[in-house]
Amino acid sequence: MSDLKTYIQNVLEANHADNERIDERIEQLESEGHRIVDGGQIGETAWDIVDWRTNEILAAGDDGLDGFVAAGQELDPDDKWIHYDRVVEDVELTEVDTDLPDGLAAVVEDWALSGDTEEIAGFIGWTAEKVERYQDAR
């Protein structure tokens, strides 16, 4: 059981460290004049472009990929916007080693990162506040 507790703690610690590296990369990009955006296709033809930091909807439409691309080019003619997913792809994420079968490890990781903080805290011996801080989903 202690190996499972250690694995869950390692998953949370890796997530926290990864988020710190992502935040550092975002701060660097913003200091260089870039804007971090999120969004994309949200329906069959619907899309939106959202400021990652403020959650402000910068543009939205229902005219498919062509409309999305046109809005991006119009609003960002200097090509200074960077999609959040691209930032994450550029950061080397931490691999957590385990002897658990891959499927079970994936379920445990999913639970550790999105499960009930009180339950997780009680199981691994951390405070709920620490678990919540380390779970921080972007």
N, C-alpha and C positions, 0 to 999 in steps of 0.2 A: 504494500500500500504506500510506503514512503516513496518508492520510485515514481508512482503516479502523482503524488503530491509534488515531488521535485519537478517532474515533467510539466505540470500545470504552472508552477512558479516560473520555470524557465520560459514557457510560452508567453506568460504575461510580461516578464522582464524583457524578452526579445521584442515584443510588440511595443513596449514603452521606448526602448532604445531606437527601434525603427522609426517611430513617430517623431522622436527628437531629431533624428537625421533628416527626415522629411521636412520638419519645421525649419531646420537650419538651411536646407537647400532652397526652400521657399523664400526665406528672408534674404538669401544671397541673390536670388533671381529678382525679387522686388527691389532690392538696392540697385540693381542694374537697369531698372526701369520696366521690368516685365510685370504683367498683371496675370494672376493665376485665376483661371476660369474652370468651371465645371459644367456639366450638362451634356446635351447631345440629344439623340433620338429618345423620345419618351412615349411614343405610340407608333402606329403604322406610318404616319406621315408627320406627326407632331414632334417638335423639338424645342429646346430652349438653350440659352447660354446664360450662365449664372456666375456672378463674381464669387469666387471661392471664399474670400475673407468675410464679405458682408452679407452673402446670400441674396444680393440684389439680382433680380432678373434683368439682364441687359438686353435680351431680345428673345422672342418666342414666335413660333409660327406653326403652320399646319401645311406647309408646302414642300415637305420632304427634304432630302439631302441637298437639292439645288438651292432651296431657300436658306437652309442652314449655312451652306458655304458662302452664299452671297451676303448674308448678314454678317458673318465673320469677317469677310473681306472689307465690307463697308465700315464696320465699327472698328476694325483693327488694320488700317491700311499699312501701318509700319511693321506689322507682324511681330508685335511685342507681347501678345497674349500666349500663354502656355497652359495647356489643359492639365489639370491636377493629375490625371492618370499618367501623363508623360513624366511628370515630376517623380511619381512613385516608381515608374519603370527605370528611371535614372539612378535611383538609390538602391544600393545593394542591401537587400533584406536579409535578416538573420535566419539561418536554418537552425532548427532545434533538433538535436539528435535524440532518438528514442529507440528502444527495442520493441515498441508496440507495433502491431501490424498497421500498415498504412491507413486502412479504413478506420480502425479504432483511433489511431492518432488524430485523424482528421475530425472525428466526432468530438474527441476530448478537446482539441484546439478550438473548435467552434464553440463548445460550451464554455471554455475558459474565457474566450474573448467576447461572448455575448450573453452568457448565462446570468442567473441571479447573483448579484454581488454578495449578498449575505450568505447564501448557500456556499459559494466558492470560498469566501473568506473563512467560514467555519471549517471547511474541509482542509484548506491548506495552512491555516493558522495565521492569516493576515487580517488586517482590519478591512472592513467593507470599503472604507474610503480609499485605501491603497489599491484594492482590487479595481474599483471604479476608475481610479486615475490611470492604472496600468492597462485597463481595457480600452480606454479612450479610442473610440472609432472615429475615423476621419470621414 
